[in-house]
Structure formats: structure tokens, C-alpha cells
């Protein structure tokens, strides 16, 4: 029992640490929370958490064949994620310009499924996550290959819990500021979000072009 709780705790730490760094998914989670409410931001965060769980499974169960394939195709995944970010940034910035004179909130009312799938795709197109999991597991004293199957499942459950705690906290924090924003303030937030996503997308594509040129 103690070993199970210890493995669960290590999974929580790993999931939280993996989710916490600021990136495009964090920007989307905050943007959706401010525009559409805490539920929308949380659901978007859970999409990222589920992708983290998928990578956590690969690391926890020692699926080296899948891990090697993901790393071998890292450039393709990065390019796809970069292009996806550019598309989302363009949609945000264009919507802001077209609706600048409106009095109502002008954020596109994407449904919960779209928000969930967007963050899942963005997280899943970053194979570096598998490397991060392997590093964190090693730091926590977990040998990915040879972990008992039952304990591995508790580890993965902990990863989901830790990642979800981060996204729940981020959505709750952003939600506290939502009512304080005027329509003009919301437009500024979404312009900044669009520009940040544009920067992340250009960085991702640029890193791929750099990899191919070396």
C-alpha cells in the first residue's frame, strides 16, 4: 500500500511539473477562461492533461519502440503544431479586427469539444514531452523499464491528477479576473493571446527549418 501511494505521489509531482511551464497551451487555457468562463478553460486544460497521460504511459510502461518513433519524427510533429498555432493566431487576430466596434465580447464562441481537442493536439505534437517524462521519472527514482504493471497504472493516474491540478488552478486563477475585465480589456487580452500564439508558432516552424538546415 505504501509503495502504491508513493508511486501515485511521484506521478502527481511529474504531471504537475510537466504541465506547469508557460507555453501555448497555457495561453489558450487563460484566454478561454477569460473569454468563456472557467469551465471552458478547465476543459481546454484537461485536453492537455490527457495528452500528458498518453506520453506518461509511454514512459511508465517502457514502450521504447513508440518513444523512439516519436523522437524520430519530432520535426514533423513540431511543424504540424507550429502551423496549427499560426492558424489559431490568425483566427484570433482577424476576429479582433472584424469585431473591434462591437459592444459584446468578440471572442469566437468555440465549443468545449473544440477547446479540448485543440489543446490535446498541441500537447500531443510535442514529442519532447516523452523525454521530459523520462528525465523526471529518472530524477524521482523510477525505472521506466521493469516497473510493475499495477504500479505503472498508479503512476499514470498520478500524472493525470498532477496535470489536472495545475490546469484547474490556472483556470480558477484566471477566472477571478474575468469579471474585472471590460469588453475593451477582453479584446486586449485576446490580441495579446493571438500574438503569443503567433510567436510560439513561428518559433516552432523556425526550429524545424533550423533542424533541417543543419
Secondary structure, DSSP 4 states (H G I P E B T S, - for coil): -HHHHHHHHHHHHHHHHHHHS-SHHHHHHHHHHHHH-HHHHHHHHHHHHHHHHHHHHHHHTT-HHHHHHHHHTHHHHHHHHHHHHHHHHHHHHHHHHHTTT-SS--S----HHHHHHHHHHHHHT-THHHHHHHHHHHHTT--STT--HHHHHHHHHHHHHHHHHHHHHHHHHHHHHHTT--HHHHHHHHHHHHHHHHHHHHHHHHHHHHHHH-
